[in-house]
Amino acid sequence: VSYDVLGDVVCGGFAMPIREGKAQEIYIVMSGEMMALYAANNIAKGILKYAHSGGVRLGGLICNERQTDRELDLAEALAGRLNSKLIHFVPRDNIVQHAELRKMSVIQYAPDSKQAGEYRALAEKIHANSGQGTIPTPITMEA
C-alpha cells in the first residue's frame, strides 16, 4: 500500500500512518531545491521519532529533478547524511505535463517513452530494496 503525504508540513497528519503502524518503509520524494532538502530532513526526523517504537524505516530518497544546479550531488549527499541512499533520480521530462493534461499517467499516455522506463526502473528499485530500510540520522542545527 502506498500513501502520498505532503511532506512540506511535517505534522500530525504526516505521522498518523506511522503511529497507527501502517507505514513500515518510507521513501521520500524530493528535489535539489533547498526547501525540498529541508523538508526531506524534517520527514527523516519524523521517521526517527517512531523508528524504535514502531519499526518504521527510511527506504531511501527519490529525487524528482527540477534541473537546479548540482541537484544529483545534493540529493546523494543528503541521502548519505541521512544514513540512507538515493534510490532513483527521476529526470525532468515535459511528457509528464502532456500526460497530466490528458488526465493520464505517463505509462498510460506514452508507455514506450524514456520517462515511462524511468518509472518502471524506479518501481523495480523500490521492490528490490524492500526490507533494507534504515533508521535515519537527520541533520541537526549542531551538524
Backbone torsions as a table, in degrees:
resi	resn	phi	psi	omega
1	VAL	NA	136.3	178.6
2	SER	-114.0	139.9	173.3
3	TYR	-116.7	138.8	173.2
4	ASP	-111.0	105.8	-175.5
5	VAL	-117.2	132.1	176.0
6	LEU	-62.6	126.5	-177.6
7	GLY	-98.9	-7.0	-179.3
8	ASP	-74.8	-11.6	175.2
9	VAL	-123.9	85.1	-178.7
10	VAL	-81.5	101.5	-175.4
11	CYS	-146.4	-161.0	-178.3
12	GLY	-57.1	-37.2	-179.3
13	GLY	-62.9	-38.7	177.8
14	PHE	-66.3	-41.5	-174.2
15	ALA	-78.3	-16.1	-175.0
16	MET	-54.1	-52.0	179.4
17	PRO	-61.4	-30.6	178.4
18	ILE	-71.1	-49.1	-179.2
19	ARG	-60.1	-35.3	-178.6
20	GLU	-83.6	4.0	178.3
21	GLY	74.1	18.4	-178.4
22	LYS	-90.6	-8.9	-179.3
23	ALA	-118.4	122.0	176.6
24	GLN	-107.1	-34.7	-175.8
25	GLU	-138.2	123.4	-175.7
26	ILE	-115.0	132.5	174.2
27	TYR	-111.6	127.9	-178.8
28	ILE	-98.3	121.2	175.5
29	VAL	-94.4	125.4	-175.9
30	MET	-147.2	179.0	174.0
31	SER	-128.5	-175.9	179.1
32	GLY	-88.1	8.9	177.2
33	GLU	-76.3	146.1	-173.2
34	MET	-55.8	-44.7	-178.6
35	MET	-67.7	-31.6	176.9
36	ALA	-69.4	-39.3	177.0
37	LEU	-64.7	-42.0	178.5
38	TYR	-61.9	-46.2	179.8
39	ALA	-64.0	-40.0	178.7
40	ALA	-61.0	-41.6	177.7
41	ASN	-64.2	-40.0	178.1
42	ASN	-65.5	-37.8	176.2
43	ILE	-63.6	-40.7	177.4
44	ALA	-60.3	-36.7	176.1
45	LYS	-62.2	-40.6	177.9
46	GLY	-65.2	-39.0	177.8
47	ILE	-64.8	-45.2	179.8
48	LEU	-57.8	-39.6	-178.4
49	LYS	-56.7	-34.6	-176.6
50	TYR	-108.5	0.8	-174.8
51	ALA	-63.0	-40.8	-175.6
52	HIS	-81.1	-33.2	-178.3
53	SER	-87.4	-31.6	-174.7
54	GLY	-113.8	-9.9	177.8
55	GLY	81.7	7.2	179.1
56	VAL	-68.9	146.2	-179.1
57	ARG	-132.4	156.6	173.9
58	LEU	-87.9	113.9	179.6
59	GLY	-72.0	-33.6	179.1
60	GLY	151.7	-179.0	178.7
61	LEU	-105.9	147.4	174.3
62	ILE	-124.6	120.6	-178.9
63	CYS	-96.8	118.6	176.5
64	ASN	-95.9	100.9	-169.5
65	GLU	-56.8	134.5	173.5
66	ARG	-115.7	1.6	179.2
67	GLN	65.4	43.8	173.7
68	THR	-92.4	162.6	-179.1
69	ASP	-60.6	134.5	175.4
70	ARG	54.8	31.7	-174.4
71	GLU	-59.5	-47.1	-180.0
72	LEU	-62.8	-44.2	179.2
73	ASP	-59.8	-44.0	-179.6
74	LEU	-65.8	-40.9	179.5
75	ALA	-64.4	-44.0	178.9
76	GLU	-65.5	-39.9	179.7
77	ALA	-64.5	-44.1	178.6
78	LEU	-63.2	-43.2	178.8
79	ALA	-56.9	-44.6	178.6
80	GLY	-62.5	-43.5	179.5
81	ARG	-64.1	-29.1	-179.0
82	LEU	-87.3	6.1	-176.5
83	ASN	62.5	40.8	-177.9
84	SER	-138.8	-159.7	178.1
85	LYS	-145.6	157.9	174.0
86	LEU	-82.6	112.0	-177.6
87	ILE	-71.7	-43.5	-178.1
88	HIS	-160.8	145.8	174.5
89	PHE	-108.2	109.5	-176.9
90	VAL	-90.3	112.3	-178.5
91	PRO	-69.0	150.2	178.0
92	ARG	-74.6	135.4	179.3
93	ASP	-149.5	130.3	-178.5
94	ASN	-65.9	-11.5	178.0
95	ILE	-61.9	-25.5	178.1
96	VAL	-61.8	-46.6	179.3
97	GLN	-66.8	-36.2	177.3
98	HIS	-61.4	-43.0	178.9
99	ALA	-66.5	-42.9	-179.9
100	GLU	-59.5	-41.0	179.3
101	LEU	-59.7	-27.5	179.8
102	ARG	-97.2	7.8	-179.5
103	LYS	56.4	43.5	-179.3
104	MET	-130.4	157.4	170.3
105	SER	-79.0	163.9	177.5
106	VAL	-62.4	-37.3	-178.9
107	ILE	-67.0	-33.0	174.9
108	GLN	-73.6	-45.1	-173.6
109	TYR	-72.2	-44.8	-176.0
110	ALA	-141.9	72.4	-173.0
111	PRO	-60.9	-23.4	-178.7
112	ASP	-99.7	7.1	-178.0
113	SER	-74.5	161.5	177.1
114	LYS	-61.3	-38.4	-178.9
115	GLN	-65.9	-39.9	176.2
116	ALA	-60.3	-38.9	176.4
117	GLY	-62.7	-36.7	177.1
118	GLU	-62.8	-42.6	-179.7
119	TYR	-68.2	-36.5	176.0
120	ARG	-65.4	-42.3	178.4
121	ALA	-62.2	-40.8	177.4
122	LEU	-60.4	-46.7	179.5
123	ALA	-60.0	-41.9	179.0
124	GLU	-64.2	-40.2	-179.9
125	LYS	-66.6	-40.7	177.6
126	ILE	-63.3	-44.0	179.0
127	HIS	-61.2	-45.0	-179.4
128	ALA	-67.3	-26.4	-177.5
129	ASN	-87.1	-6.8	-175.3
130	SER	-52.1	130.1	178.6
131	GLY	84.8	0.9	-178.0
132	GLN	-107.1	17.1	-179.5
133	GLY	-65.2	162.7	-177.3
134	THR	-125.2	164.2	169.7
135	ILE	-83.5	120.3	-174.8
136	PRO	-71.6	157.0	175.5
137	THR	-121.4	79.3	-176.4
138	PRO	-59.4	153.8	176.7
139	ILE	-75.4	134.4	177.8
140	THR	-108.4	169.6	178.7
141	MET	-62.7	-25.6	179.7
142	GLU	-76.9	-20.7	-175.0
143	ALA	-73.7	NA	NA
